[in-house]
C-alpha cells in the first residue's frame, strides 16, 4: 500500500475538486503559488471549491476571512493549516 503525504492528498483533492483535466497531482509543486499568473492561475471561486473539498476530506473548518487568505498560498501552506487543525 502506498502511503501518500498530506501534501499529495491535498494535490489530489485540488485536481478532483476543480476537475482539472490537463493537470495531474504530480504536476503541482508543494511550494508553487496556487493563485496569480506566476502560479496555477486559480481564482476566488476555485478557492471556495478547494476549501469545501478540504473541509469534507479532512474535517477542518477554513474561515472565510482575510486572515486566512494566506492559507491558500500553496499546497504546503494548506497542509500546514490542516496539520495545525490536528487533522493531518
Secondary structure as UniProt FT lines:
FT   HELIX           6..17
FT   TURN            18..19
FT   HELIX           25..27
FT   TURN            30..31
FT   TURN            37..40
FT   HELIX           44..58
FT   HELIX           66..72
FT   HELIX           75..84
FT   TURN            85..86
//
